[in-house]
Amino acid sequence: MEEVKVSCYSGQTYAERPKSFTWRGGVYEIIEMEKAWREPGRRCFRVGTSDNKVFQLCYNEVQHQWSLIELAGGRNVKGNS
């Protein structure tokens, strides 16, 4: 399983808005929040990065774990916060 670490803005609760993430040895700066939504037990975000890639990031509030899908490639990745 590949690891993804997410840096995010956290005001009243953790993971209110992701700012960047580290994946496959690279740091991806989030420059656009396309969509944010809640599902039972998790927060999800569709984001655009500075290198013109689009990802879906989801934070599992029960397991305290981030998951990532590169939408262009459609690969699922899980990691820690």
KANORLIN-V453234 format. One record per residue. N is the residue number from 1. RES is the residue in one letter. SS is DSSP state (H for helix, E for strand, L for the rest). Layout:
# KANORLIN-V453234
N|RES|SS / N|RES|SS
This chain:
# KANORLIN-V453234
1|M|L / 2|E|L / 3|E|L / 4|V|E / 5|K|E / 6|V|E / 7|S|E / 8|C|E / 9|Y|E / 10|S|L / 11|G|L / 12|Q|L / 13|T|L / 14|Y|L / 15|A|L / 16|E|L / 17|R|E / 18|P|E / 19|K|E / 20|S|E / 21|F|E / 22|T|E / 23|W|E / 24|R|L / 25|G|L / 26|G|E / 27|V|E / 28|Y|E / 29|E|E / 30|I|E / 31|I|E / 32|E|E / 33|M|E / 34|E|E / 35|K|E / 36|A|E / 37|W|E / 38|R|E / 39|E|E / 40|P|L / 41|G|L / 42|R|E / 43|R|E / 44|C|E / 45|F|E / 46|R|E / 47|V|E / 48|G|E / 49|T|E / 50|S|L / 51|D|L / 52|N|L / 53|K|L / 54|V|E / 55|F|E / 56|Q|E / 57|L|E / 58|C|E / 59|Y|E / 60|N|E / 61|E|L / 62|V|L / 63|Q|L / 64|H|L / 65|Q|E / 66|W|E / 67|S|E / 68|L|E / 69|I|E / 70|E|E / 71|L|L / 72|A|L / 73|G|L / 74|G|L / 75|R|E / 76|N|E / 77|V|E / 78|K|E / 79|G|E / 80|N|E / 81|S|L
